Amino acid sequence: CVLDECATACASCVPAGGCGAHQTCLDDNTDPASLSDWTCTCDSPAVGAQAAGSATCVLDECATACATCLPGSGCGANATCTDPTATPASLSDWVCSCDAPTTGSNVTGGPTECSYDECTVGTPCGGSGQTCLDTNISVPASDFTCQCDAPSVGSNATGAPANCVLDECAAACPSCVPAGGCGANQTCFDNDTDPASLS
């Protein structure tokens, strides 16, 4: 005799409603003397199983490959995936969020774009007299460029403040020596050519 508790209505058998949504019942031992040994197993890609009862199924769409799950490419650079409701009944609700210190929008069910403009964090180029430019805002890589603001002169620097010079005797600026110079029989000399040191 055979008694498949998954297919039969009996006191020890699976209820009429079955194991539950997204689950499959299996009776490994169909001997009529072997009762209450059926198992509910969650349908792939969900995981979980329960002997003689409905299983609690878990489907973390961030960790599993499935039609609604996170694609192989992931959330994108500098982003993390979270699945707020990791069950087979709640699909396409995974969220991609940017990792600090990058910023960007949280995106549900798809990758996000994260950016990190190093010029907006503190004063990477030092005080006044320089302009910061970060052309690669996809990663924090210390690749920003500092360039001297006119009338200062100097070479651009990557990942550090530029070395800027402002000779007030030679430059045209509000605090500089007038166009006519110091006057007859005089020589102008700027002891401190730091752009922050004016007049």
Salt bridges, closest charged atoms under 4 A:
none
